[in-house]
Amino acid sequence: MVIDLEAEEDRIRHFFSDKSLLPEQYLFLPDQYRNDLTPEELDRLLCGRVYKKAIDAVIICTEPKAHKAYAIWAVRNNLHVFTDKPLTAFSSRQSSDSLLQDFYDITGEIRNDQLNFVISCERRAHTGYNYVRQFLSDLINTYRVPITFIDIHFGGGMWNMPDELFYRENHPYKYGYGVMLHSGYHYIDLLFSLMSLNKILYPDIHASTLHALAISPADHLGMIDQTVYERCLHTDRFSEYFQPENISRLHDFGETDVTLTGDFKCNGKRISHYCLKLMETSASNRGWHQLPENTYISNGRLRQESVIIHVGPLCSVHISSHSLSKQQSADKTEHFTIEIINNKNVTGHAGYIQLNRKDITDMYPEMPLNKGMNVAARQWQLQNFLQGGDAHSSLSSHRESIAFIDKVYRQLQTNMEYANAPNERMHV
């Protein structure tokens, strides 16, 4: 059974029109439920159908602000859950809602210890990152030296047209959240996944100090102003969105880019620090101003990611990946490289190790050379869930990441209130 909004009916039916596996039933809910759906309303609308069909699991892939209602409804009805990331999102930056409270509200409804609740987060099942995790785990276990620094840079390659900042529903900004709850969640989760290796030495390590700087859509239109669209895309159709009254609305919208720095401590001692840069404003292949049917993947998006990990004086790991080669041709080998620099006089490892995508397939033959590792990881997680596994991504394992994001948004709200205060400028 497929459930969606009435506004999406044509798109959903078109999607399944050429598929061999078809839904037994469609249910399209009135558009009034886009923003105020509740578990109780879902009970009224769905439970009879669920019991009649003997359904025992749900896959949630709505916009994140609808996740909570479906998740609570599902666990109340003893249904296994596989949900897209993030777990939940809020509907307004001014909202007092807490992402961490959403986590506790959902976990508090689970009465069956055998209930499987998975959040799809592909880098937990990514062959390349799994290799790095195992290498670092062995190193930390052997030499008892922690990861001392992690730098993660994500470039999303999203060139949002000014009007899209106001109305888009797929990966929106208008509800007060942005890159952190779009693709950025993957890299926050990756940060915590890598830092968790330090629990080998420091079981109580946790994120502590945090500094956050966000770029709002208003900032974005100040950087990429009206003249850029006229010069690069040869259009003046966005002039109204640069009017002061529209720019002022954008300050409460979700972030297009954010830089986070901070540390991890154990018993008051600083163990590691990090820099996390999540940038949707980065090199893009978009050269058009009309929005295509696929508003995310097929909209000129270019993914870039780079990760640097230092294990004190013993080792540095550099990971580089981007989507350009796969966009040029589906048959091309994706770009993914791992470089490891070792203190060979201590570890006995080669001073320099380099692995490319072919090397990874040579080590793991089950990973075909022409298959994207992110795609393979997503497929494996879903298959593992359908077979009763937790896909290395159980709901409980996301608590620290969710608490971290909740803290970031609260700090950004405080920053915004300070920035809007009178006489905030410092004179030197």
N, C-alpha and C positions, 0 to 999 in steps of 0.2 A: 504494500500500500504506500502511495506517495501523498504527502500532505504539503500544501503550500498555500500561498495567498491567491485570491481570485485574479489579481493583477498579473500574476505570473503564469496563468493557465496556458496561454498560447505558447509561451517559451518552453514550458515543461513538456507539453504534448509534442511540440516540434522536436525536442531533444530525444524523446523516446521513439519517434516515428521510424527511425531506421535501425532500432536496436532489436536484437533477437530475444533478449530477456525483458519482458514487459510487466509493468505493475498489474496486479489483479484488480486494483481499484485506485481511483484518484479521489482526493478530497481537497477542495479548494475553499479556504476560509475567507470570510468577508475581510476586506482591506482594513476595517476598523481594528483588527487584531494586530496590525503591524507594530504598534507601539505599546499596547496595553493588554497583551495576552496573559492570562493567569493559568496556573495548574488546574484550578477549579473549573474554569471554562473549558479547558482541554478534556477534563473528565467528562463533562457533559457532551462534548462533541465527539469524543473518540472511543470511550471505554467500551461501548456496545460493539463497535466494529472490531476492536482489538480482541475481545474475548471470543467473538464469533469466528475470527480467523486464526485463533490460537497463536497470536504473535507473541514472541518472547524477547525481542530485542528491537532497539531503534537506532538509527543513524541520524545524528543531528548535524545538518550543514546549512542552517539558516544564518542570517546576519547575527553576530554574537549577542546583541541585546535581547534576542528572543531565546537564547540558549537556556536561561535559567528556568523559564516556565516549562519548557519541554523536558528538561532534566529532572525537575522535581516531580512533574507528572509521571515520568517514566519510572523513577525509583519507587514512588509511592505504589505503583502498580506492578512492582517486582519485575521490571523489564531491564535487561542488560542494555548498556548505553555505550555507543561509540560516537564521540562528538569531535567536530573540528575544533581547533584551537581558536581563540582562547576559551576558557570555560564560560565566562560571562563578560559583558560590557555594560556600561551605564548609558542612559539616554540623554544626559545633560551634564556638562562640566560643573554646573552649579548644584548638581544633585548631591545629597548627603549619603547616597548609596555607597557601600563599600564592596570592592571586589573580593576582599578577604571574607567579609560577612556572607557574600554569596556562596563562597566555598563552604563555609560552615553550615549555611542553610541547606545546601544540597547534601552534604555528608550526614547532616543530622536526620535526614529523611530516610537514610538507608537502614533497613532493619534486617536484611539478609546478608550474612557474611559471605555468601557464595555469589552475590551479585557482582557482575563484572562491569566496571565503569572505566572507560579508556578515553583519554584525550589524545587525539592524533597529533603527534609532534615528530616529524620524520627524522630529524637529526639524531634521535635516540636509537634509530635502527639503520643509520647510514653506514655503509661498509667502510668508507674512508675515515669517518670520525670514530667508529668503533676500533679501528686499527690504532689510532692515536690514543684513545682512552686506555687500551690494553698496554701499549708501550709505556705510557706515563704511569699506569698503575704498577707495573713491574719495577720501574725505576724508583718510584717513591717507596715501595715495599723494601727494595734492596738497600737503598742508601739513606732512607729515613729523612729525606729532604722534601719539603712541600713545594707545590706550585707557588711561586712568589709573585707572579704578575700574569695577567691575561689582557690582551688587547683584541677587541672584536670590532671590525668595521663592516657594515652592511650598506650597500648602495642598491636601492630598489629600482632606480631608473624609471620612476613614475613622473611624467610631465602632466600634471593636472591642469586642465584649462580653467580659467577663473570661474566660469559658470558651474563647472563640475564640483568645485569646492562647496557650493551652496546646496546642490540638489542630489548628488549621487548617493544611491543606496548601497551599492556594492563597494565595500571598503570605504565607508563614508568618513567625513570629518565633522559633519553638522551636529552630531550627537555628543561631541566633546571628547572623543577619543580618536587617535590617529595611528601613526606608524607602530607604536608599541603593541597595539592590539590587532594590527594587520600582520604583515610578515615579520615585524620586529619581535614578536613573541618567540619565534624560533630561536633567535639569538640570545634573548634573555634566558630561555630554557637551556641553551647550549652553555652559557656562562655558568649556570648553577650545576649543570651536569659535569662540567670540567672541574669546577671548584669542589664538588663533592668528593673528588679523589683525595682531597686533603683530609677527609674524615678517616682515612687509614691511620693518620697520625694524630688528628685532632677531632675526635667524635663530636664535640660540641661546637665546631666552627659555624659561624653564621655571618650573614651580611650585616654590616654595622654602619659606618659613616657613608653618607650619600650626598653627592652634589649633582644637581640636574639643571640643564639648560635646554629649553625647548624652543623650536621655531614654529610659530603659529601660521595659519594660512594668511593672516594679515601681514606678517613678516615676509612670507614667501612672495606675496604680490608686491612688496616693496623691493625685493631683490630682483624678481623677474617682472619688471613693470610693463605698462601698456606698450611702450615703444618696442620692447622685445618681440611682442606678438606681431606688431606691424612690420618689423624688419624681417623676422625669421619665418613667420607663417602668412604674411601678407594679408592680414585681416585686422579690421578695427571693430569687430562685432562684440568685443568684450569691454568696450569703454564704460558702460554703465556700472560694471562690477568694480571699477576703480574709483567710483564716487565715494566721498568720505563716509556717508551713511552706510554703505555696504561694507567698506573696509572695517568700520567699527564693529559690525556684527561678527566678523571673522575672529576677533580676539578670544571669543568663548568657544571656538571650534577646536577640534582635535589637532594635535601636533603633526606637521609634515616631517619634521626632523627632530632628533633629540640626542644630546650627548650626556652620558652618565659616567661619573667617576666615583670611586669609593673604595672601601676595604672590607675584608673579612677578618673577624677576630675570634679568638677563643680565650675565655677567662680573662678578658681585658687586654690580651696580647695581640698585636697586629700580626697576622700570618701572611696575608696576601692582599694585593690591590689590583684594580682593574680600570679599564677605560672601554666603554661601550658606546659606539657611534652608530646610530640608526638613521639613515639618510634616504628618504624617498626622492629627494632632490639630488639627482646624480645623472650621469650620462644615460640618455634615453635614445631610442630609435624612432620616437614619435615625431612625425613631420606633418601632421594633420590636426585640424581643430574640431572636426566632427567626431563624436563618440561612437566607436564601433559597437557591434552587438555584444562581443565579449569585452566587457569594459575593463578587464584586468590583465589577463594573460596576453590577449591579442592587441593590446593598445600601445605597442612600441616599448614595452617594459624590458629593461635589461637588468639582470641580477648580477651584482658583484659581492663577493664576501672574502674577507681576509682575516685570519686569526693568527696571533702570535702568543705563544705560551713560554714563559721562562720558569725553569725549575732551578732557582738559585744559580750557583756557578757551574752546575752540572750539565744543563741541557737547554736548548731553545728549539721550539717547534714552530714552523711557519706553514700555514695552510692557505692556499689560494684557489678560488673557484669563481667562475662566471658562466653565464648562460649564452654568450655570444655564439660559440661554435654550434650549439644545438639549434639556435635560431636560424643560422645560415642553412643548415640541412639536418633533418632528423637522423640521418645516417652518420653524421659526423661524431667523432669522439668528443665527449664533453671535456671541458678544461677543469681539471682537479689535480693539484699537485701538493705533495707534502715534502717539506725540507726539514731535516733534523740535524742540528749542530750539537755535537757531543764534546764534553771534556774527556778526550780519549785517554788521558793520563790517569784519570780516576775510574772511569766506567769501563774502559776496555773496548767500548764500541768504536766503530769507524768514526772519524772526526766529522764526516759529512755524509748524510744519506739523503738521496732524492728519489721520490716515488712519483710516477705520473699515473694517469688513468690506466694505461696498459699494464703497468706493474701491479696495480690493484687487481685487475682481472687475472693476471698470472698467479697471484696469491690466492684469489677466491674465484675459481672457475665458474661458480654458480652465478656470478655477476657478469653478464655479457658485456663486451666492450662497447657496443653501440647503445646500451641502455643507460638512461640517466639514473644516477644513484638515489636522487631524491624521489623519483618516480618509483623505483624499486622498493625504497623504504616505506613509502605510503602503501603500496600494494601489500608488502609483507605485514605491516601493522594491521590492516583490515583483515587479511587472511588469518592472522594469528588470533585476532578477536573472534572471528567467526568459528574458530576451532576451540574457543574457550580460554585463550590466553589473555594476558594483560598487555601485550605488545610493548613491554618495557616502558609503559607510560600510564600507569594506573592513576586514578584521580588523586589519591593520597600523596603520590610522589610529586605533585605540582604545587603543594602548599607553599613552599618557600618562594617559588617564582611568583605566585599570585600575591603573596604578602609583599614582595619587593615592588611589584608594579603598583599595588595599592599605595605603598609609601611614596613612590615617585609621583603619582598623580596628586596626592595630598600636598607634597612639597611644591609642585608646580602651581597648584591653586594658591598656596601661600605666596609664592613668588609673584603671581599675577596680582594679588591684592596689594602687595607692596609696590609693584610697578605702577599701579593705578592710584596710589596714595598721593596727596598733594606734597609739593616740596621734596620729592624723592631724590632730586638730582644732587650729587655730591660735588662740591667745589673744592679744588685743590690749588 
